[in-house]
């Protein structure tokens, strides 16, 4: 296939002479299983094969994709024509930051790739997980979804980049509904990996641990009390901390969104206490890990906030040129049917030196929020998040669980109210939507907010 792509690239360069041309090829096999209350509602295997073409001509982008491998030249021609047509109405010409080119093969780090596991074992795992969940009398309904992929991806550009990836991931989602008396509750759980294969489920996320976690969340809501509404000291667990990092702050640091967000005028300024650092980086087990992005740029660790100062933003080559910065590997495409855009990978707050007991010992009344269920954020950093697991803090002790609640605030204001950052660390795996889906992680240590977050 590589020879075929190279010949098409040579043909296009001679015929059209574009400023920039990239060709992405994907050949991926995906498997999906869904189990709802004892019945497998989805049992699907799908081959996804195709080519994406992106052309920069006359300072404008053109994009085309096809699943017909004999029509590469036609797709290139279509993308080129779109670029030329778009350029006529474009006032500002697109330019790309210069980058070093690479020729590389990116091997999967998985010990047990999903294609090496029988469908029978995958079915058995879901059935066992459902059985463990329903062994608890409060769990009345469950929906489990498992997905994996195995294959390859190739990127070629007219500049000389030539990268080939082994493409693999595993992902699992659980939704459970519980009832006790007249009370209803629901909880979600999500895990996934690109660096761990089936060993994720055998070693790191065994069914027993997943079931225990989900049941705990459901019980917390069924037995919980309604919280008081107001602004109280809040200790946030790693999953909530990660949600704030990703939803309320991370999107503001995506360069194509930064330009319309408060971060535009805050670069280089203090936005949080000096002990607060928020990063976008490679993390062990991170769902957004990769060596290169979909423009062939090496993925770099960046500090969005470093010791309280807003320092860096996520860039692709186009926005790196606009901002006069170096690209840092954040151009990602869901698959060959989409062009790459600026996306997060693993957005986290960095640990410091507090332990959990120290954080809560002087709180006379407050809340400990552990996990979320749904939420939304705006480009002004306003957020509202449903809480699926949380507890009351009274006189330095964790006491009653809470139910039917949410937290809200303005993240750039809440940052200033962070009074303690823990020494621990945790991650949440998930998917981010921005016109197209991307696997991401978010997380950090426990953190204490002495204001800036409203509960209830």
Secondary structure, DSSP 8 states (H G I E B T S, - for coil): -HHHHHHHHHHHHHHH--SEEEEEEEEEEEEEEEEETTEEEEEEEEEEEEEEEEEEETTEEEEEEES-GGGHHHHHHHHHHHHHHHHTT-SS----------EEEE----SS-GGGS-HHHHHHHHHHHHHHHHTSTTEEEEEEEEEEEEEEEEEEETTS-EEEEEEEEEEEEEEEEEEETTEEEEEEEEEEESS--THIIIIIS-HHHHHHHHHHHHHHHHT-EE---EE-EEEE-HHHHHHIIIIIIIGGGBHHHHTTSGGGGTTTSB-S-TT--EEE---TT-TT--SB-TTS-B---EEEEETTEE---B--HHHHHHHT----S-EE-SSTTS--EE--SEEEE---SB-HHHHHTT-SEEEEEEEEEEEEE-TTSEEEEEEEEEEEEETTEEEEEEESEEEEEEHHHHGGGEEEEBS--EEEEEEEESSSEEEEEEEE--EEESSSEEE-
